[in-house]
Amino acid sequence: MTSWLRRLVLAPALIALTVLLLTTIPLWLLAATVLSPVVPGHLRPLRLLSLLLMHLVLESLLLVELFGLWLASGFGVFVRRPFFERIHYDLVQAYLVVFFREARRVARLKIVTEGAAPDAFPGEPLLVCCRHAGPADSFTLMYALMHWYSREPRVVLKETLAWDPAIDVVLHRLPNRFISGRGGERLEEQVGELARNLDADDAFVIFPEGGNFTPERRQRGIDKLRRLGLESMARRAERMENVLAPRPGGLLAALDAAPEADVVLVAHTGLDHLTTVRDVWRELPMDKQIIMRWWRVPRDEIPVDREARIDWLFSWWERIDQWVEEHRPVDLPRRGRRPRAVARRGA
């Protein structure tokens, strides 16, 4: 299915679904209320219904606004001009702010950060390299970069995310790349193009693992390294139990394309298990503390040689794996008790 056909089908279908749910909301509220006493967790069906409705309403409003911007930009002729690009970034940030405020209230989430976050060095382009453990961590990272640190992300995403109509439309209008993971040299070329000419407030974002962490993917990555004859890398990957072996090609291309940019590595804990709808249902309400750890690596500390850079990346991933092992999710205290401050920033 082509991108235009996909948008023509999915975008109206999502808006129609939203209208249907809103017009029948008394029935859904009644069903959720009846189920709440018999489902484990405090008001779990009502909480999940609240998040689902919030997501659908925000996405539907975003799609309507995106259609209006397409008309205002001369049927898309000028939609990539700086004026319209800034408006699109503002729309994405507004969606993330509203949704995360609701998600924190409903699921009782506390987000704290440790280390040198991007606002510690304003006015410098950055290459942000993040651990990947579920769709929730991607949205959390974008929220932090845009809302806390006033960065404009350029993101490398899996092409499967384009099946979300709002993500498909808005991120195709901004400097981002949807990739299949099977592009080889062409994939690295696309990543390099995206990382060129970064502005002072830009943050190029890449997930070197190439997918969410699962034990099966971890083992497949180790097996692939062995098939390629990289036995030493395979053994190092076996010792990392909380992360996937990183795929260096995309990051190496970005390093070559943006020689002026420092690297920021990001790890998190608390969202590791939210990879499917079933996981979200089982874990709500979370009542958890999410910790995000940031490390800045100055450019002059990054090796120049390709093989040395691959070893450098694996060494950092081993460090991230150890950090995740030492920072398991923390349950928030029950309501009425004051949580202890454990980090520099909370949200």
Sequence and secondary structure as in RCSB ss.txt:
>XXXX:A:sequence
MTSWLRRLVLAPALIALTVLLLTTIPLWLLAATVLSPVVPGHLRPLRLLSLLLMHLVLESLLLVELFGLWLASGF
GVFVRRPFFERIHYDLVQAYLVVFFREARRVARLKIVTEGAAPDAFPGEPLLVCCRHAGPADSFTLMYALMHWYS
REPRVVLKETLAWDPAIDVVLHRLPNRFISGRGGERLEEQVGELARNLDADDAFVIFPEGGNFTPERRQRGIDKL
RRLGLESMARRAERMENVLAPRPGGLLAALDAAPEADVVLVAHTGLDHLTTVRDVWRELPMDKQIIMRWWRVPRD
EIPVDREARIDWLFSWWERIDQWVEEHRPVDLPRRGRRPRAVARRGA
>XXXX:A:secstr
  HHHHHHHHHHHHHHHHHHHHHTHHHHHHHHHHHGGGSSSTTHHHHHHHHHHHHHHHHHHHHHHHHHHHHHTTT
TTTTTSHHHHHHHHHHHHHHHHHHHHHHHHHHTEEEEEEE  GGGSTTS EEEEE   SHHHHHHHHHIIIIIT 
 EEEEEEEGGGGGSHHHHHHHHHSS EEE S  THHHHHHHHHHHSS  TTEEEEE TT S   HHHHHHHHHHH
HHTT HHHHHHHHH SSS     HHHHHHHHH TT EEEEEEEES TT  SHHHHHHH S  EEEEEEEEEE GG
GS SSHHHHHHHHHHHHHHHHHHHHH   EE   TTS     SSEE 
